Amino acid sequence: MVAESYPNTADGLHSLLANLRNVTKGDDEGKVWSKIAEMEIPDYENWFSHSYGQEKGRALADAYGKSLKLSEQHFEMLWVELAKQEGEITISKLDALNRRFDLAKKEDVLANSTDEFKADWKKTDTSAGPARQAIGYFCFVDGKFRLKSFPHEIQILSTTKPGPVVPGKLIDKVQPMYPESARKLRLHGVVSVNVVVHTDGTVAVQNVGAGHPLLVPAAVTAVQQWKYEPTTVSGEPVEVQAKVYVTFELSQQ
C-alpha cells in the first residue's frame, strides 16, 4: 500500500484532516489511532532543540513528551465529535504571525525557521455544542504534518470591554463515580464534555462531545459539580465556553 502524501501547504493539511474525519466516520478505531500516531514528531527532543535553540527547545520537548499520549487521546475524541457534525475545516499559516511576535519577543525567535499551521472547525449544522473549535497546531517534519500541540482553548461569551484575559482555574474537581455496569465490562476511557463556565465559577453542560454511552452519565454528573475560579477580562469575571475531559481508569478503582 502506497503511503498517503500531502504537500507542505494549507491545502495539504486540509486534505489530511478531511481524510482523518472520513476515517473517523468509518468507526475504525485502530485506523484512526494509526493515523494519529503518524502525526507524532519523530525524534522530537532533537527537533525542538534544532528549531528553538537548546534551552527553550529542551523545555518544549519535555512538555511535548509529557503530554503526548494524553493529547493524542483528546485529539481522537475531538474527531469522534466532529465526525458527527457538518462543518468546515479552516487552515491558517502561522509563519507571518510568528515573525511579528519575534520583533517584540526576541526569546521566541526560532533558531531554524519552520512552517506552522493552525487548524479550526466551524460547525454549519444546528447540533448542540460550540459553533467553533480549535483543532490543533501543526508543523511539517520529515515529509509529514505533525501535531505540535493540541489546544485547550476557551471562548469568551460575553464581555463589557476589551482587556487582559486571565483564564480561570479549576478549584474543585469532583471525581466521577465509576458506573458499575462499565466496571463489570472492564470499560475505560475518556468522555469529552462541552461546558459553559459562568461568572460565579459554576458549570453548565452544553452537550457531550464524545465518549462511551455507559460512561457519559457519570461524567456529566461529575462535571456539573465542578467549580472554577472564573476567567476575567480586565479584572471582571466573564462567561466562557470550554471543553473538558473526564477520564475513567479501572486501575483507580
Backbone torsions as a table, in degrees:
resi	resn	phi	psi	omega
1	MET	NA	130.1	179.6
2	VAL	-77.5	130.1	-179.5
3	ALA	-66.8	142.1	178.0
4	GLU	-68.7	140.8	-178.8
5	SER	-130.2	136.0	-179.5
6	TYR	-129.6	135.8	-178.5
7	PRO	-70.7	155.0	-179.2
8	ASN	-77.2	67.1	-179.9
9	THR	-141.4	166.9	175.9
10	ALA	-60.3	-39.6	178.6
11	ASP	-65.6	-36.0	178.5
12	GLY	-63.3	-45.6	178.5
13	LEU	-66.2	-37.8	177.8
14	HIS	-59.5	-44.0	180.0
15	SER	-63.9	-41.4	178.7
16	LEU	-60.7	-47.3	-176.9
17	LEU	-70.7	-34.9	175.8
18	ALA	-63.8	-38.1	177.2
19	ASN	-66.5	-41.6	178.6
20	LEU	-61.7	-40.2	178.3
21	ARG	-63.5	-41.3	178.9
22	ASN	-64.7	-39.7	177.9
23	VAL	-63.9	-40.9	179.0
24	THR	-63.7	-36.7	176.6
25	LYS	-60.9	-29.6	-179.9
26	GLY	-74.2	-6.1	174.0
27	ASP	61.7	33.1	175.8
28	ASP	-103.8	91.2	-173.5
29	GLU	-60.5	-37.1	179.7
30	GLY	-62.9	-41.1	179.8
31	LYS	-69.4	-37.8	177.6
32	VAL	-62.2	-46.9	-179.9
33	TRP	-62.0	-37.1	179.2
34	SER	-62.5	-42.9	179.7
35	LYS	-68.2	-38.1	178.7
36	ILE	-68.3	-39.0	178.4
37	ALA	-61.8	-32.8	178.5
38	GLU	-67.4	-15.1	-179.6
39	MET	-90.2	2.8	174.8
40	GLU	-69.5	143.2	176.5
41	ILE	-74.3	118.9	-179.9
42	PRO	-71.3	140.8	179.0
43	ASP	49.3	51.4	-169.1
44	TYR	-63.8	-28.3	178.7
45	GLU	-60.3	-46.8	179.7
46	ASN	-70.0	-35.9	-178.8
47	TRP	-64.5	-45.5	-179.9
48	PHE	-64.9	-41.1	179.0
49	SER	-64.4	-41.5	179.7
50	HIS	-66.3	-37.3	-174.8
51	SER	-82.8	-34.0	-171.7
52	TYR	-118.0	-1.7	-174.9
53	GLY	93.2	160.6	-171.8
54	GLN	-60.6	-52.0	-172.7
55	GLU	-67.1	-54.8	-179.7
56	LYS	-68.2	-35.8	-179.7
57	GLY	-61.5	-40.4	178.3
58	ARG	-63.0	-41.5	-179.8
59	ALA	-65.6	-43.3	179.7
60	LEU	-66.7	-39.6	179.2
61	ALA	-65.0	-40.0	179.0
62	ASP	-62.6	-45.0	179.0
63	ALA	-65.2	-40.7	179.7
64	TYR	-62.2	-46.6	-178.5
65	GLY	-63.5	-41.4	-177.8
66	LYS	-67.2	-32.6	-175.0
67	SER	-100.6	-1.1	-170.1
68	LEU	-56.6	-56.5	-174.3
69	LYS	-66.0	-39.6	179.4
70	LEU	-67.6	-40.3	178.2
71	SER	-62.1	-40.8	178.7
72	GLU	-65.0	-37.7	178.6
73	GLN	-65.5	-44.1	177.9
74	HIS	-66.7	-36.3	178.5
75	PHE	-61.9	-42.2	177.6
76	GLU	-63.3	-42.9	-179.9
77	MET	-61.1	-36.6	178.6
78	LEU	-62.5	-43.2	-178.7
79	TRP	-70.1	-32.1	173.1
80	VAL	-60.1	-40.3	177.9
81	GLU	-67.5	-48.5	-176.1
82	LEU	-66.9	-28.5	179.6
83	ALA	-66.0	-19.7	179.8
84	LYS	-90.1	-4.9	-176.3
85	GLN	-111.5	167.4	166.8
86	GLU	-106.0	136.7	-178.2
87	GLY	-177.5	-170.8	-175.6
88	GLU	-128.5	138.3	173.1
89	ILE	-94.0	130.4	176.0
90	THR	-120.5	143.9	-177.5
91	ILE	-122.7	132.6	175.5
92	SER	-121.3	131.8	175.5
93	LYS	-85.6	131.6	-170.2
94	LEU	-100.2	-0.8	-174.0
95	ASP	-63.6	-39.9	179.2
96	ALA	-65.7	-39.8	177.8
97	LEU	-64.2	-41.8	179.2
98	ASN	-61.8	-37.6	-179.7
99	ARG	-64.6	-35.5	177.6
100	ARG	-67.0	-40.5	177.4
101	PHE	-63.9	-35.7	-177.2
102	ASP	-59.8	-33.5	-178.4
103	LEU	-66.1	-31.6	-177.4
104	ALA	-94.8	-26.3	-175.6
105	LYS	-130.0	90.4	-174.8
106	LYS	-60.7	-27.9	-177.6
107	GLU	-70.0	-14.3	-179.0
108	ASP	-94.2	1.8	179.5
109	VAL	-66.0	132.0	178.7
110	LEU	-72.8	136.4	174.8
111	ALA	-66.6	-35.4	176.6
112	ASN	-137.2	121.5	-173.8
113	SER	-62.7	142.7	177.0
114	THR	-145.0	145.5	178.2
115	ASP	-76.2	133.6	176.8
116	GLU	-131.2	148.8	-176.3
117	PHE	-134.5	151.0	173.2
118	LYS	-117.3	132.2	179.0
119	ALA	-112.9	138.7	-179.7
120	ASP	-133.8	162.7	-179.7
121	TRP	-123.9	133.2	174.3
122	LYS	-119.7	117.0	-178.2
123	LYS	-75.8	135.9	-179.4
124	THR	-115.4	-0.8	176.9
125	ASP	-101.8	-173.8	-176.1
126	THR	-104.5	17.7	179.7
127	SER	-67.5	159.5	-179.1
128	ALA	-69.1	153.6	176.2
129	GLY	116.9	178.1	-175.7
130	PRO	-61.1	142.4	176.9
131	ALA	-73.2	-31.2	179.5
132	ARG	-132.4	144.2	176.2
133	GLN	-143.0	140.3	173.3
134	ALA	-76.1	136.0	178.7
135	ILE	-92.4	-47.9	180.0
136	GLY	164.3	174.2	177.0
137	TYR	-110.7	132.6	-172.2
138	PHE	-128.1	150.6	173.7
139	CYS	-132.3	161.1	-177.6
140	PHE	-106.9	110.2	-174.2
141	VAL	-130.8	129.8	177.7
142	ASP	52.4	42.6	173.2
143	GLY	81.4	7.6	-179.6
144	LYS	-139.5	154.0	172.3
145	PHE	-75.4	135.3	179.7
146	ARG	-122.9	143.6	176.0
147	LEU	-79.1	105.3	-178.4
148	LYS	-76.4	-43.7	178.1
149	SER	-154.4	146.3	178.0
150	PHE	-102.7	115.9	-172.3
151	PRO	-77.7	144.1	170.0
152	HIS	-116.2	76.7	-172.5
153	GLU	-93.3	152.0	173.6
154	ILE	-111.5	153.9	175.9
155	GLN	-118.6	120.2	179.7
156	ILE	-74.4	124.5	-175.5
157	LEU	-91.1	-28.0	-178.8
158	SER	-154.4	137.2	176.5
159	THR	-155.5	148.9	-177.1
160	THR	-90.8	-26.7	-179.3
161	LYS	-156.5	150.5	178.7
162	PRO	-71.7	158.5	179.4
163	GLY	167.0	-175.1	-179.7
164	PRO	-61.8	134.8	-179.7
165	VAL	-103.3	127.6	174.6
166	VAL	-114.5	107.3	-177.7
167	PRO	-60.5	145.4	179.0
168	GLY	-70.2	159.7	179.2
169	LYS	-120.0	139.8	176.6
170	LEU	-74.9	117.8	-176.3
171	ILE	-110.3	-14.0	178.3
172	ASP	-144.7	99.1	-177.3
173	LYS	-105.8	100.9	178.2
174	VAL	-74.9	127.1	179.4
175	GLN	-79.0	143.8	-179.1
176	PRO	-72.8	150.7	170.6
177	MET	-81.1	123.8	-177.6
178	TYR	-67.9	120.0	-179.5
179	PRO	-59.9	133.2	-178.0
180	GLU	-61.3	-37.7	-179.8
181	SER	-64.4	-38.1	179.1
182	ALA	-71.8	-37.8	-179.9
183	ARG	-64.4	-41.2	-179.9
184	LYS	-64.6	-31.7	179.6
185	LEU	-88.5	1.7	-179.4
186	ARG	61.4	33.9	178.5
187	LEU	-81.2	139.4	174.8
188	HIS	-146.6	171.1	179.4
189	GLY	145.7	-162.8	-174.9
190	VAL	-123.0	144.1	172.1
191	VAL	-118.1	126.7	175.9
192	SER	-98.6	136.8	-174.9
193	VAL	-131.4	128.6	174.9
194	ASN	-89.8	128.1	-172.8
195	VAL	-133.4	163.5	166.9
196	VAL	-116.2	126.5	175.4
197	VAL	-99.1	118.4	-176.2
198	HIS	-77.2	171.6	-177.3
199	THR	-66.5	-18.9	177.0
200	ASP	-92.5	4.3	177.7
201	GLY	89.2	-4.0	177.6
202	THR	-79.2	161.3	-171.8
203	VAL	-117.6	135.3	172.2
204	ALA	-118.4	128.1	-179.5
205	VAL	-82.0	126.3	175.2
206	GLN	-82.2	-55.4	179.5
207	ASN	-167.4	168.2	175.9
208	VAL	-92.8	126.7	179.4
209	GLY	-73.4	-52.7	-179.0
210	ALA	-163.2	158.0	179.2
211	GLY	150.7	158.6	-179.6
212	HIS	-66.8	134.5	-177.2
213	PRO	-54.3	-32.3	-179.2
214	LEU	-75.2	-17.2	-179.9
215	LEU	-97.7	-20.9	-172.8
216	VAL	-59.4	-50.6	-176.5
217	PRO	-57.3	-41.8	-179.5
218	ALA	-66.7	-36.4	178.5
219	ALA	-64.7	-45.9	-179.4
220	VAL	-63.1	-43.3	179.3
221	THR	-59.7	-41.7	179.9
222	ALA	-67.0	-48.4	-175.9
223	VAL	-62.1	-35.6	179.8
224	GLN	-62.7	-17.3	-179.8
225	GLN	-99.9	-2.5	179.7
226	TRP	-67.7	154.3	178.5
227	LYS	-135.2	135.2	-178.7
228	TYR	-115.5	152.7	159.7
229	GLU	-79.8	115.7	-166.6
230	PRO	-64.7	154.9	171.3
231	THR	-67.0	143.2	178.9
232	THR	-125.9	149.6	171.5
233	VAL	-123.6	118.3	-174.8
234	SER	55.2	35.4	177.5
235	GLY	84.7	-3.9	-178.7
236	GLU	-101.7	130.7	178.5
237	PRO	-63.1	141.1	178.4
238	VAL	-133.2	156.1	173.6
239	GLU	-79.2	140.7	178.1
240	VAL	-134.5	154.3	174.8
241	GLN	-105.1	136.2	-176.8
242	ALA	-150.9	167.8	174.7
243	LYS	-115.4	132.4	178.4
244	VAL	-124.3	161.2	-176.0
245	TYR	-127.6	137.0	177.4
246	VAL	-118.2	122.5	-176.4
247	THR	-103.3	133.3	176.3
248	PHE	-113.4	116.2	179.6
249	GLU	-123.8	124.1	-178.9
250	LEU	-62.8	-29.8	-178.6
251	SER	-63.6	-19.7	-179.7
252	GLN	-85.3	-6.3	-175.6
253	GLN	-92.5	NA	NA
